Amino acid sequence: MNPFLAERFVKRFPSNSPNFNVRFPKSNEEKKRGGALTFLLILFIISSPILAILSFFSVGILVLAEAPYWSHFFLGILYILNFVFAIFLFKWKKWAFFALLATATMSFVINLVVGENIFSSLERFYGPLIVLFFFIRSKWDLFE
């Protein structure tokens, strides 16, 4: 809510009136991300486009060189989506964490279909999300 509108609302309907039960969202000044979480989100934002470019343009160089072309294409799209969701997570959107979880699940399934080892797929795609969750967990109430 706009702080100016909130101020006008409070002046119009004072808090001593009966049944006054309005919650205002926390302001941006109260939201402190912390150094480790900020570093991890910036790492997600920087690495996702790089991985997308590698996935699209260097099919023969990647670890999954024997994988079909469609898998590289879909993984590249998922990396682009990870970039977008990391930006929204940086902007305190709670749904972005669940979207990152969904893209990690899709990447995991694609790698299993291609024939990648299940443990390396789990480590590669869910590992960063688990670490991210441990940094977000204490700040979960600040997310919108």
N, CA, C and O atoms as a GROMACS GRO file, in nm:
protein
  576
    1MET      N    1   0.085  -0.117   0.000
    1MET     CA    2   0.000   0.000   0.000
    1MET      C    3   0.089   0.123   0.000
    1MET      O    4   0.192   0.127   0.067
    2ASN      N    5   0.049   0.222  -0.074
    2ASN     CA    6   0.121   0.348  -0.081
    2ASN      C    7   0.123   0.412   0.058
    2ASN      O    8   0.017   0.423   0.120
    3PRO      N    9   0.241   0.456   0.109
    3PRO     CA   10   0.247   0.516   0.243
    3PRO      C   11   0.160   0.640   0.255
    3PRO      O   12   0.102   0.666   0.361
    4PHE      N   13   0.149   0.718   0.147
    4PHE     CA   14   0.066   0.837   0.152
    4PHE      C   15  -0.082   0.800   0.170
    4PHE      O   16  -0.152   0.861   0.250
    5LEU      N   17  -0.127   0.699   0.095
    5LEU     CA   18  -0.266   0.654   0.109
    5LEU      C   19  -0.291   0.593   0.246
    5LEU      O   20  -0.397   0.612   0.305
    6ALA      N   21  -0.193   0.520   0.298
    6ALA     CA   22  -0.208   0.460   0.430
    6ALA      C   23  -0.222   0.568   0.536
    6ALA      O   24  -0.303   0.555   0.628
    7GLU      N   25  -0.145   0.675   0.523
    7GLU     CA   26  -0.154   0.786   0.618
    7GLU      C   27  -0.292   0.850   0.613
    7GLU      O   28  -0.351   0.879   0.717
    8ARG      N   29  -0.342   0.872   0.492
    8ARG     CA   30  -0.475   0.932   0.478
    8ARG      C   31  -0.583   0.840   0.536
    8ARG      O   32  -0.679   0.887   0.598
    9PHE      N   33  -0.567   0.708   0.515
    9PHE     CA   34  -0.664   0.613   0.566
    9PHE      C   35  -0.667   0.616   0.719
    9PHE      O   36  -0.774   0.614   0.779
   10VAL      N   37  -0.549   0.620   0.780
   10VAL     CA   38  -0.542   0.621   0.926
   10VAL      C   39  -0.600   0.749   0.982
   10VAL      O   40  -0.664   0.747   1.087
   11LYS      N   41  -0.579   0.863   0.912
   11LYS     CA   42  -0.638   0.988   0.959
   11LYS      C   43  -0.790   0.984   0.948
   11LYS      O   44  -0.861   1.038   1.034
   12ARG      N   45  -0.838   0.922   0.844
   12ARG     CA   46  -0.982   0.916   0.821
   12ARG      C   47  -1.051   0.819   0.917
   12ARG      O   48  -1.161   0.846   0.965
   13PHE      N   49  -0.986   0.706   0.944
   13PHE     CA   50  -1.041   0.604   1.032
   13PHE      C   51  -0.942   0.581   1.146
   13PHE      O   52  -0.855   0.494   1.134
   14PRO      N   53  -0.953   0.655   1.253
   14PRO     CA   54  -0.855   0.642   1.362
   14PRO      C   55  -0.859   0.503   1.425
   14PRO      O   56  -0.958   0.431   1.417
   15SER      N   57  -0.746   0.468   1.486
   15SER     CA   58  -0.732   0.333   1.541
   15SER      C   59  -0.819   0.310   1.664
   15SER      O   60  -0.838   0.195   1.704
   16ASN      N   61  -0.871   0.416   1.724
   16ASN     CA   62  -0.957   0.395   1.841
   16ASN      C   63  -1.102   0.367   1.802
   16ASN      O   64  -1.187   0.351   1.889
   17SER      N   65  -1.129   0.361   1.672
   17SER     CA   66  -1.265   0.328   1.630
   17SER      C   67  -1.288   0.178   1.648
   17SER      O   68  -1.193   0.099   1.644
   18PRO      N   69  -1.413   0.137   1.668
   18PRO     CA   70  -1.440  -0.005   1.690
   18PRO      C   71  -1.412  -0.087   1.564
   18PRO      O   72  -1.428  -0.040   1.452
   19ASN      N   73  -1.369  -0.211   1.587
   19ASN     CA   74  -1.342  -0.307   1.479
   19ASN      C   75  -1.236  -0.258   1.381
   19ASN      O   76  -1.244  -0.283   1.261
   20PHE      N   77  -1.138  -0.189   1.433
   20PHE     CA   78  -1.028  -0.144   1.348
   20PHE      C   79  -0.927  -0.257   1.339
   20PHE      O   80  -0.850  -0.282   1.432
   21ASN      N   81  -0.927  -0.326   1.225
   21ASN     CA   82  -0.839  -0.442   1.209
   21ASN      C   83  -0.778  -0.439   1.069
   21ASN      O   84  -0.812  -0.523   0.986
   22VAL      N   85  -0.690  -0.345   1.045
   22VAL     CA   86  -0.627  -0.332   0.914
   22VAL      C   87  -0.478  -0.358   0.932
   22VAL      O   88  -0.412  -0.298   1.017
   23ARG      N   89  -0.425  -0.450   0.849
   23ARG     CA   90  -0.281  -0.477   0.850
   23ARG      C   91  -0.218  -0.408   0.731
   23ARG      O   92  -0.264  -0.424   0.618
   24PHE      N   93  -0.114  -0.333   0.757
   24PHE     CA   94  -0.039  -0.271   0.650
   24PHE      C   95   0.084  -0.355   0.624
   24PHE      O   96   0.146  -0.404   0.718
   25PRO      N   97   0.122  -0.374   0.498
   25PRO     CA   98   0.241  -0.454   0.469
   25PRO      C   99   0.366  -0.385   0.524
   25PRO      O  100   0.369  -0.263   0.541
   26LYS      N  101   0.466  -0.466   0.550
   26LYS     CA  102   0.591  -0.412   0.602
   26LYS      C  103   0.657  -0.327   0.494
   26LYS      O  104   0.654  -0.361   0.376
   27SER      N  105   0.716  -0.218   0.536
   27SER     CA  106   0.781  -0.130   0.440
   27SER      C  107   0.914  -0.191   0.396
   27SER      O  108   0.966  -0.283   0.459
   28ASN      N  109   0.967  -0.138   0.287
   28ASN     CA  110   1.093  -0.190   0.234
   28ASN      C  111   1.210  -0.164   0.326
   28ASN      O  112   1.311  -0.234   0.319
   29GLU      N  113   1.200  -0.062   0.412
   29GLU     CA  114   1.308  -0.032   0.504
   29GLU      C  115   1.326  -0.143   0.608
   29GLU      O  116   1.437  -0.163   0.657
   30GLU      N  117   1.221  -0.213   0.642
   30GLU     CA  118   1.227  -0.319   0.742
   30GLU      C  119   1.285  -0.448   0.686
   30GLU      O  120   1.327  -0.534   0.763
   31LYS      N  121   1.288  -0.464   0.556
   31LYS     CA  122   1.332  -0.588   0.494
   31LYS      C  123   1.483  -0.586   0.477
   31LYS      O  124   1.537  -0.511   0.396
   32LYS      N  125   1.550  -0.668   0.554
   32LYS     CA  126   1.695  -0.684   0.543
   32LYS      C  127   1.724  -0.824   0.493
   32LYS      O  128   1.687  -0.922   0.557
   33ARG      N  129   1.789  -0.833   0.379
   33ARG     CA  130   1.810  -0.962   0.314
   33ARG      C  131   1.927  -1.037   0.376
   33ARG      O  132   1.920  -1.160   0.390
   34GLY      N  133   2.032  -0.970   0.411
   34GLY     CA  134   2.150  -1.036   0.463
   34GLY      C  135   2.251  -1.060   0.352
   34GLY      O  136   2.213  -1.075   0.235
   35GLY      N  137   2.378  -1.064   0.388
   35GLY     CA  138   2.484  -1.076   0.289
   35GLY      C  139   2.486  -1.209   0.216
   35GLY      O  140   2.504  -1.212   0.094
   36ALA      N  141   2.468  -1.319   0.289
   36ALA     CA  142   2.476  -1.451   0.227
   36ALA      C  143   2.360  -1.474   0.130
   36ALA      O  144   2.380  -1.526   0.020
   37LEU      N  145   2.241  -1.435   0.168
   37LEU     CA  146   2.125  -1.452   0.080
   37LEU      C  147   2.138  -1.362  -0.043
   37LEU      O  148   2.105  -1.405  -0.154
   38THR      N  149   2.185  -1.241  -0.024
   38THR     CA  150   2.206  -1.151  -0.137
   38THR      C  151   2.309  -1.209  -0.233
   38THR      O  152   2.288  -1.206  -0.354
   39PHE      N  153   2.419  -1.261  -0.180
   39PHE     CA  154   2.522  -1.322  -0.263
   39PHE      C  155   2.466  -1.440  -0.342
   39PHE      O  156   2.493  -1.454  -0.461
   40LEU      N  157   2.388  -1.524  -0.276
   40LEU     CA  158   2.332  -1.642  -0.342
   40LEU      C  159   2.234  -1.603  -0.452
   40LEU      O  160   2.233  -1.663  -0.559
   41LEU      N  161   2.150  -1.503  -0.427
   41LEU     CA  162   2.055  -1.458  -0.530
   41LEU      C  163   2.128  -1.394  -0.648
   41LEU      O  164   2.090  -1.416  -0.763
   42ILE      N  165   2.231  -1.316  -0.621
   42ILE     CA  166   2.309  -1.257  -0.730
   42ILE      C  167   2.378  -1.367  -0.810
   42ILE      O  168   2.389  -1.357  -0.932
   43LEU      N  169   2.426  -1.469  -0.742
   43LEU     CA  170   2.487  -1.582  -0.810
   43LEU      C  171   2.387  -1.652  -0.903
   43LEU      O  172   2.422  -1.690  -1.015
   44PHE      N  173   2.264  -1.670  -0.855
   44PHE     CA  174   2.157  -1.727  -0.939
   44PHE      C  175   2.132  -1.637  -1.060
   44PHE      O  176   2.117  -1.686  -1.172
   45ILE      N  177   2.126  -1.506  -1.037
   45ILE     CA  178   2.094  -1.411  -1.144
   45ILE      C  179   2.205  -1.408  -1.249
   45ILE      O  180   2.177  -1.394  -1.368
   46ILE      N  181   2.330  -1.419  -1.205
   46ILE     CA  182   2.443  -1.415  -1.299
   46ILE      C  183   2.460  -1.548  -1.372
   46ILE      O  184   2.484  -1.551  -1.493
   47SER      N  185   2.448  -1.659  -1.299
   47SER     CA  186   2.478  -1.789  -1.360
   47SER      C  187   2.368  -1.840  -1.452
   47SER      O  188   2.399  -1.912  -1.547
   48SER      N  189   2.245  -1.806  -1.429
   48SER     CA  190   2.135  -1.860  -1.511
   48SER      C  191   2.145  -1.820  -1.658
   48SER      O  192   2.131  -1.907  -1.744
   49PRO      N  193   2.168  -1.692  -1.692
   49PRO     CA  194   2.182  -1.661  -1.835
   49PRO      C  195   2.305  -1.725  -1.898
   49PRO      O  196   2.302  -1.764  -2.015
   50ILE      N  197   2.413  -1.736  -1.822
   50ILE     CA  198   2.534  -1.800  -1.874
   50ILE      C  199   2.506  -1.946  -1.906
   50ILE      O  200   2.545  -1.996  -2.011
   51LEU      N  201   2.439  -2.015  -1.815
   51LEU     CA  202   2.405  -2.155  -1.839
   51LEU      C  203   2.306  -2.170  -1.955
   51LEU      O  204   2.312  -2.268  -2.029
   52ALA      N  205   2.216  -2.074  -1.970
   52ALA     CA  206   2.122  -2.078  -2.082
   52ALA      C  207   2.195  -2.064  -2.214
   52ALA      O  208   2.167  -2.137  -2.310
   53ILE      N  209   2.290  -1.972  -2.220
   53ILE     CA  210   2.368  -1.954  -2.343
   53ILE      C  211   2.448  -2.079  -2.374
   53ILE      O  212   2.453  -2.124  -2.489
   54LEU      N  213   2.512  -2.135  -2.271
   54LEU     CA  214   2.587  -2.259  -2.293
   54LEU      C  215   2.497  -2.372  -2.340
   54LEU      O  216   2.534  -2.451  -2.427
   55SER      N  217   2.379  -2.378  -2.284
   55SER     CA  218   2.286  -2.484  -2.320
   55SER      C  219   2.237  -2.469  -2.464
   55SER      O  220   2.222  -2.568  -2.535
   56PHE      N  221   2.213  -2.346  -2.508
   56PHE     CA  222   2.163  -2.323  -2.643
   56PHE      C  223   2.272  -2.339  -2.750
   56PHE      O  224   2.247  -2.397  -2.855
   57PHE      N  225   2.391  -2.287  -2.723
   57PHE     CA  226   2.490  -2.272  -2.830
   57PHE      C  227   2.608  -2.368  -2.827
   57PHE      O  228   2.682  -2.375  -2.925
   58SER      N  229   2.628  -2.439  -2.720
   58SER     CA  230   2.743  -2.530  -2.718
   58SER      C  231   2.697  -2.670  -2.680
   58SER      O  232   2.738  -2.725  -2.578
   59VAL      N  233   2.613  -2.724  -2.763
   59VAL     CA  234   2.551  -2.854  -2.738
   59VAL      C  235   2.657  -2.964  -2.726
   59VAL      O  236   2.643  -3.052  -2.641
   60GLY      N  237   2.758  -2.962  -2.807
   60GLY     CA  238   2.858  -3.068  -2.806
   60GLY      C  239   2.957  -3.059  -2.691
   60GLY      O  240   3.025  -3.157  -2.661
   61ILE      N  241   2.967  -2.944  -2.626
   61ILE     CA  242   3.066  -2.924  -2.520
   61ILE      C  243   3.011  -2.965  -2.383
   61ILE      O  244   3.088  -3.002  -2.295
   62LEU      N  245   2.882  -2.958  -2.365
   62LEU     CA  246   2.822  -2.983  -2.234
   62LEU      C  247   2.839  -3.128  -2.190
   62LEU      O  248   2.871  -3.215  -2.270
   63VAL      N  249   2.817  -3.150  -2.062
   63VAL     CA  250   2.829  -3.284  -2.004
   63VAL      C  251   2.732  -3.380  -2.071
   63VAL      O  252   2.763  -3.498  -2.088
   64LEU      N  253   2.616  -3.330  -2.109
   64LEU     CA  254   2.515  -3.415  -2.172
   64LEU      C  255   2.531  -3.414  -2.324
   64LEU      O  256   2.433  -3.399  -2.396
   65ALA      N  257   2.654  -3.430  -2.373
   65ALA     CA  258   2.680  -3.419  -2.517
   65ALA      C  259   2.605  -3.524  -2.596
   65ALA      O  260   2.568  -3.500  -2.711
   66GLU      N  261   2.580  -3.640  -2.537
   66GLU     CA  262   2.509  -3.746  -2.609
   66GLU      C  263   2.357  -3.728  -2.602
   66GLU      O  264   2.283  -3.802  -2.667
   67ALA      N  265   2.312  -3.633  -2.526
   67ALA     CA  266   2.169  -3.611  -2.508
   67ALA      C  267   2.109  -3.551  -2.635
   67ALA      O  268   2.179  -3.483  -2.710
   68PRO      N  269   1.983  -3.575  -2.659
   68PRO     CA  270   1.918  -3.517  -2.777
   68PRO      C  271   1.912  -3.364  -2.768
   68PRO      O  272   1.918  -3.305  -2.660
   69TYR      N  273   1.900  -3.304  -2.885
   69TYR     CA  274   1.902  -3.157  -2.892
   69TYR      C  275   1.786  -3.095  -2.814
   69TYR      O  276   1.803  -2.990  -2.754
   70TRP      N  277   1.670  -3.159  -2.815
   70TRP     CA  278   1.555  -3.101  -2.748
   70TRP      C  279   1.581  -3.082  -2.598
   70TRP      O  280   1.528  -2.989  -2.538
   71SER      N  281   1.662  -3.169  -2.538
   71SER     CA  282   1.687  -3.155  -2.395
   71SER      C  283   1.768  -3.029  -2.366
   71SER      O  284   1.745  -2.962  -2.266
   72HIS      N  285   1.864  -2.997  -2.454
   72HIS     CA  286   1.942  -2.875  -2.435
   72HIS      C  287   1.854  -2.751  -2.452
   72HIS      O  288   1.868  -2.652  -2.380
   73PHE      N  289   1.763  -2.759  -2.547
   73PHE     CA  290   1.671  -2.648  -2.570
   73PHE      C  291   1.583  -2.624  -2.448
   73PHE      O  292   1.570  -2.510  -2.403
   74PHE      N  293   1.523  -2.730  -2.394
   74PHE     CA  294   1.435  -2.714  -2.277
   74PHE      C  295   1.512  -2.673  -2.152
   74PHE      O  296   1.462  -2.593  -2.072
   75LEU      N  297   1.632  -2.726  -2.134
   75LEU     CA  298   1.713  -2.683  -2.020
   75LEU      C  299   1.751  -2.536  -2.032
   75LEU      O  300   1.755  -2.465  -1.932
   76GLY      N  301   1.779  -2.490  -2.153
   76GLY     CA  302   1.808  -2.348  -2.174
   76GLY      C  303   1.689  -2.260  -2.139
   76GLY      O  304   1.705  -2.155  -2.077
   77ILE      N  305   1.570  -2.304  -2.178
   77ILE     CA  306   1.449  -2.228  -2.141
   77ILE      C  307   1.430  -2.227  -1.990
   77ILE      O  308   1.393  -2.125  -1.933
   78LEU      N  309   1.456  -2.340  -1.925
   78LEU     CA  310   1.442  -2.345  -1.779
   78LEU      C  311   1.544  -2.255  -1.710
   78LEU      O  312   1.514  -2.196  -1.606
   79TYR      N  313   1.664  -2.244  -1.766
   79TYR     CA  314   1.764  -2.153  -1.708
   79TYR      C  315   1.719  -2.007  -1.722
   79TYR      O  316   1.741  -1.926  -1.632
   80ILE      N  317   1.656  -1.975  -1.834
   80ILE     CA  318   1.603  -1.839  -1.850
   80ILE      C  319   1.492  -1.813  -1.749
   80ILE      O  320   1.485  -1.705  -1.690
   81LEU      N  321   1.406  -1.912  -1.728
   81LEU     CA  322   1.302  -1.898  -1.626
   81LEU      C  323   1.362  -1.884  -1.487
   81LEU      O  324   1.312  -1.807  -1.405
   82ASN      N  325   1.470  -1.958  -1.458
   82ASN     CA  326   1.538  -1.943  -1.329
   82ASN      C  327   1.589  -1.801  -1.310
   82ASN      O  328   1.582  -1.746  -1.200
   83PHE      N  329   1.639  -1.742  -1.417
   83PHE     CA  330   1.685  -1.604  -1.411
   83PHE      C  331   1.571  -1.510  -1.373
   83PHE      O  332   1.586  -1.425  -1.285
   84VAL      N  333   1.457  -1.526  -1.438
   84VAL     CA  334   1.341  -1.441  -1.410
   84VAL      C  335   1.292  -1.462  -1.267
   84VAL      O  336   1.263  -1.366  -1.197
   85PHE      N  337   1.283  -1.587  -1.224
   85PHE     CA  338   1.233  -1.615  -1.090
   85PHE      C  339   1.330  -1.569  -0.982
   85PHE      O  340   1.287  -1.528  -0.874
   86ALA      N  341   1.460  -1.574  -1.009
   86ALA     CA  342   1.558  -1.523  -0.912
   86ALA      C  343   1.545  -1.372  -0.895
   86ALA      O  344   1.562  -1.320  -0.785
   87ILE      N  345   1.513  -1.302  -1.004
   87ILE     CA  346   1.491  -1.158  -0.993
   87ILE      C  347   1.368  -1.130  -0.906
   87ILE      O  348   1.371  -1.041  -0.822
   88PHE      N  349   1.262  -1.205  -0.927
   88PHE     CA  350   1.142  -1.186  -0.845
   88PHE      C  351   1.166  -1.227  -0.699
   88PHE      O  352   1.109  -1.167  -0.608
   89LEU      N  353   1.248  -1.325  -0.678
   89LEU     CA  354   1.284  -1.364  -0.541
   89LEU      C  355   1.365  -1.252  -0.476
   89LEU      O  356   1.351  -1.226  -0.357
   90PHE      N  357   1.448  -1.186  -0.554
   90PHE     CA  358   1.525  -1.072  -0.506
   90PHE      C  359   1.431  -0.957  -0.468
   90PHE      O  360   1.463  -0.876  -0.381
   91LYS      N  361   1.314  -0.952  -0.534
   91LYS     CA  362   1.214  -0.848  -0.505
   91LYS      C  363   1.112  -0.893  -0.401
   91LYS      O  364   1.004  -0.836  -0.391
   92TRP      N  365   1.147  -0.995  -0.323
   92TRP     CA  366   1.068  -1.044  -0.209
   92TRP      C  367   0.935  -1.108  -0.248
   92TRP      O  368   0.836  -1.090  -0.178
   93LYS      N  369   0.931  -1.180  -0.358
   93LYS     CA  370   0.810  -1.252  -0.399
   93LYS      C  371   0.821  -1.398  -0.358
   93LYS      O  372   0.912  -1.469  -0.400
   94LYS      N  373   0.728  -1.442  -0.275
   94LYS     CA  374   0.731  -1.578  -0.221
   94LYS      C  375   0.705  -1.682  -0.330
   94LYS      O  376   0.763  -1.791  -0.327
   95TRP      N  377   0.620  -1.650  -0.424
   95TRP     CA  378   0.585  -1.746  -0.529
   95TRP      C  379   0.705  -1.781  -0.615
   95TRP      O  380   0.708  -1.888  -0.677
   96ALA      N  381   0.806  -1.693  -0.620
   96ALA     CA  382   0.923  -1.718  -0.703
   96ALA      C  383   1.004  -1.837  -0.652
   96ALA      O  384   1.064  -1.910  -0.731
   97PHE      N  385   1.006  -1.858  -0.520
   97PHE     CA  386   1.076  -1.975  -0.466
   97PHE      C  387   1.009  -2.104  -0.514
   97PHE      O  388   1.077  -2.198  -0.553
   98PHE      N  389   0.877  -2.106  -0.511
   98PHE     CA  390   0.805  -2.226  -0.557
   98PHE      C  391   0.821  -2.245  -0.708
   98PHE      O  392   0.824  -2.358  -0.756
   99ALA      N  393   0.831  -2.134  -0.782
   99ALA     CA  394   0.855  -2.144  -0.926
   99ALA      C  395   0.994  -2.201  -0.953
   99ALA      O  396   1.012  -2.281  -1.045
  100LEU      N  397   1.094  -2.160  -0.874
  100LEU     CA  398   1.228  -2.217  -0.888
  100LEU      C  399   1.227  -2.366  -0.855
  100LEU      O  400   1.296  -2.445  -0.920
  101LEU      N  401   1.150  -2.403  -0.758
  101LEU     CA  402   1.135  -2.545  -0.724
  101LEU      C  403   1.072  -2.623  -0.839
  101LEU      O  404   1.112  -2.736  -0.868
  102ALA      N  405   0.976  -2.563  -0.905
  102ALA     CA  406   0.911  -2.628  -1.020
  102ALA      C  407   1.008  -2.643  -1.137
  102ALA      O  408   1.010  -2.748  -1.202
  103THR      N  409   1.088  -2.540  -1.165
  103THR     CA  410   1.184  -2.552  -1.275
  103THR      C  411   1.292  -2.654  -1.242
  103THR      O  412   1.341  -2.724  -1.331
  104ALA      N  413   1.331  -2.663  -1.116
  104ALA     CA  414   1.429  -2.765  -1.076
  104ALA      C  415   1.372  -2.905  -1.095
  104ALA      O  416   1.443  -2.997  -1.136
  105THR      N  417   1.244  -2.920  -1.065
  105THR     CA  418   1.179  -3.050  -1.084
  105THR      C  419   1.173  -3.086  -1.233
  105THR      O  420   1.197  -3.201  -1.270
  106MET      N  421   1.140  -2.988  -1.317
  106MET     CA  422   1.136  -3.015  -1.461
  106MET      C  423   1.275  -3.050  -1.514
  106MET      O  424   1.289  -3.140  -1.597
  107SER      N  425   1.377  -2.980  -1.467
  107SER     CA  426   1.514  -3.010  -1.508
  107SER      C  427   1.555  -3.150  -1.464
  107SER      O  428   1.622  -3.223  -1.538
  108PHE      N  429   1.515  -3.186  -1.344
  108PHE     CA  430   1.545  -3.319  -1.291
  108PHE      C  431   1.482  -3.428  -1.377
  108PHE      O  432   1.546  -3.528  -1.409
  109VAL      N  433   1.357  -3.407  -1.415
  109VAL     CA  434   1.286  -3.505  -1.499
  109VAL      C  435   1.351  -3.514  -1.637
  109VAL      O  436   1.368  -3.623  -1.691
  110ILE      N  437   1.387  -3.400  -1.695
  110ILE     CA  438   1.452  -3.402  -1.827
  110ILE      C  439   1.582  -3.479  -1.820
  110ILE      O  440   1.612  -3.559  -1.908
  111ASN      N  441   1.660  -3.457  -1.715
  111ASN     CA  442   1.787  -3.528  -1.703
  111ASN      C  443   1.768  -3.677  -1.681
  111ASN      O  444   1.849  -3.757  -1.729
  112LEU      N  445   1.664  -3.716  -1.611
  112LEU     CA  446   1.637  -3.858  -1.595
  112LEU      C  447   1.595  -3.922  -1.727
  112LEU      O  448   1.635  -4.034  -1.757
  113VAL      N  449   1.515  -3.851  -1.805
  113VAL     CA  450   1.471  -3.903  -1.935
  113VAL      C  451   1.591  -3.920  -2.028
  113VAL      O  452   1.598  -4.016  -2.104
  114VAL      N  453   1.685  -3.827  -2.021
  114VAL     CA  454   1.802  -3.831  -2.106
  114VAL      C  455   1.897  -3.944  -2.064
  114VAL      O  456   1.976  -3.992  -2.146
  115GLY      N  457   1.890  -3.985  -1.939
  115GLY     CA  458   1.974  -4.094  -1.894
  115GLY      C  459   2.082  -4.054  -1.795
  115GLY      O  460   2.176  -4.130  -1.773
  116GLU      N  461   2.071  -3.939  -1.737
  116GLU     CA  462   2.168  -3.893  -1.637
  116GLU      C  463   2.149  -3.970  -1.506
  116GLU      O  464   2.039  -4.018  -1.476
  117ASN      N  465   2.255  -3.981  -1.430
  117ASN     CA  466   2.252  -4.046  -1.300
  117ASN      C  467   2.157  -3.972  -1.207
  117ASN      O  468   2.157  -3.848  -1.205
  118ILE      N  469   2.077  -4.044  -1.130
  118ILE     CA  470   1.977  -3.982  -1.044
  118ILE      C  471   2.040  -3.897  -0.934
  118ILE      O  472   1.986  -3.792  -0.899
  119PHE      N  473   2.152  -3.941  -0.879
  119PHE     CA  474   2.212  -3.868  -0.768
  119PHE      C  475   2.278  -3.738  -0.813
  119PHE      O  476   2.269  -3.637  -0.743
  120SER      N  477   2.343  -3.740  -0.928
  120SER     CA  478   2.403  -3.616  -0.978
  120SER      C  479   2.295  -3.516  -1.019
  120SER      O  480   2.313  -3.395  -1.004
  121SER      N  481   2.182  -3.567  -1.070
  121SER     CA  482   2.071  -3.478  -1.106
  121SER      C  483   2.011  -3.414  -0.982
  121SER      O  484   1.982  -3.295  -0.981
  122LEU      N  485   1.993  -3.494  -0.878
  122LEU     CA  486   1.940  -3.439  -0.752
  122LEU      C  487   2.032  -3.334  -0.695
  122LEU      O  488   1.987  -3.227  -0.653
  123GLU      N  489   2.160  -3.363  -0.693
  123GLU     CA  490   2.258  -3.270  -0.636
  123GLU      C  491   2.264  -3.140  -0.715
  123GLU      O  492   2.270  -3.032  -0.657
  124ARG      N  493   2.264  -3.152  -0.844
  124ARG     CA  494   2.281  -3.034  -0.929
  124ARG      C  495   2.160  -2.941  -0.926
  124ARG      O  496   2.177  -2.819  -0.928
  125PHE      N  497   2.040  -2.996  -0.921
  125PHE     CA  498   1.923  -2.910  -0.932
  125PHE      C  499   1.856  -2.878  -0.800
  125PHE      O  500   1.802  -2.768  -0.784
  126TYR      N  501   1.857  -2.969  -0.705
  126TYR     CA  502   1.793  -2.940  -0.577
  126TYR      C  503   1.891  -2.888  -0.474
  126TYR      O  504   1.850  -2.826  -0.376
  127GLY      N  505   2.019  -2.912  -0.491
  127GLY     CA  506   2.120  -2.864  -0.397
  127GLY      C  507   2.116  -2.714  -0.376
  127GLY      O  508   2.107  -2.669  -0.262
  128PRO      N  509   2.122  -2.635  -0.484
  128PRO     CA  510   2.115  -2.490  -0.466
  128PRO      C  511   1.984  -2.443  -0.404
  128PRO      O  512   1.983  -2.346  -0.327
  129LEU      N  513   1.874  -2.509  -0.436
  129LEU     CA  514   1.746  -2.469  -0.376
  129LEU      C  515   1.739  -2.500  -0.227
  129LEU      O  516   1.679  -2.425  -0.151
  130ILE      N  517   1.800  -2.609  -0.186
  130ILE     CA  518   1.803  -2.642  -0.044
  130ILE      C  519   1.885  -2.539   0.031
  130ILE      O  520   1.846  -2.492   0.138
  131VAL      N  521   2.000  -2.502  -0.025
  131VAL     CA  522   2.083  -2.398   0.038
  131VAL      C  523   2.006  -2.266   0.042
  131VAL      O  524   2.006  -2.198   0.144
  132LEU      N  525   1.941  -2.231  -0.068
  132LEU     CA  526   1.861  -2.108  -0.073
  132LEU      C  527   1.751  -2.110   0.031
  132LEU      O  528   1.725  -2.009   0.096
  133PHE      N  529   1.686  -2.225   0.049
  133PHE     CA  530   1.579  -2.235   0.148
  133PHE      C  531   1.630  -2.209   0.289
  133PHE      O  532   1.562  -2.144   0.368
  134PHE      N  533   1.749  -2.258   0.321
  134PHE     CA  534   1.802  -2.237   0.456
  134PHE      C  535   1.832  -2.090   0.481
  134PHE      O  536   1.824  -2.044   0.595
  135PHE      N  537   1.868  -2.015   0.376
  135PHE     CA  538   1.889  -1.872   0.394
  135PHE      C  539   1.758  -1.795   0.396
  135PHE      O  540   1.747  -1.692   0.463
  136ILE      N  541   1.658  -1.843   0.324
  136ILE     CA  542   1.528  -1.775   0.317
  136ILE      C  543   1.442  -1.805   0.439
  136ILE      O  544   1.360  -1.722   0.479
  137ARG      N  545   1.460  -1.921   0.498
  137ARG     CA  546   1.372  -1.969   0.604
  137ARG      C  547   1.350  -1.866   0.715
  137ARG      O  548   1.238  -1.848   0.761
  138SER      N  549   1.456  -1.800   0.758
  138SER     CA  550   1.442  -1.702   0.868
  138SER      C  551   1.375  -1.573   0.822
  138SER      O  552   1.328  -1.495   0.904
  139LYS      N  553   1.369  -1.550   0.692
  139LYS     CA  554   1.311  -1.428   0.639
  139LYS      C  555   1.180  -1.453   0.565
  139LYS      O  556   1.130  -1.365   0.495
  140TRP      N  557   1.125  -1.573   0.579
  140TRP     CA  558   1.007  -1.614   0.502
  140TRP      C  559   0.888  -1.520   0.524
  140TRP      O  560   0.811  -1.497   0.431
  141ASP      N  561   0.872  -1.467   0.644
  141ASP     CA  562   0.759  -1.378   0.673
  141ASP      C  563   0.770  -1.244   0.600
  141ASP      O  564   0.669  -1.175   0.582
  142LEU      N  565   0.890  -1.206   0.559
  142LEU     CA  566   0.908  -1.080   0.488
  142LEU      C  567   0.866  -1.088   0.342
  142LEU      O  568   0.845  -0.985   0.277
  143PHE      N  569   0.855  -1.210   0.289
  143PHE     CA  570   0.819  -1.227   0.148
  143PHE      C  571   0.669  -1.206   0.129
  143PHE      O  572   0.587  -1.240   0.214
  144GLU      N  573   0.636  -1.149   0.014
  144GLU     CA  574   0.495  -1.118  -0.018
  144GLU      C  575   0.434  -1.234  -0.093
  144GLU      O  576   0.316  -1.228  -0.129
   0.00000   0.00000   0.00000
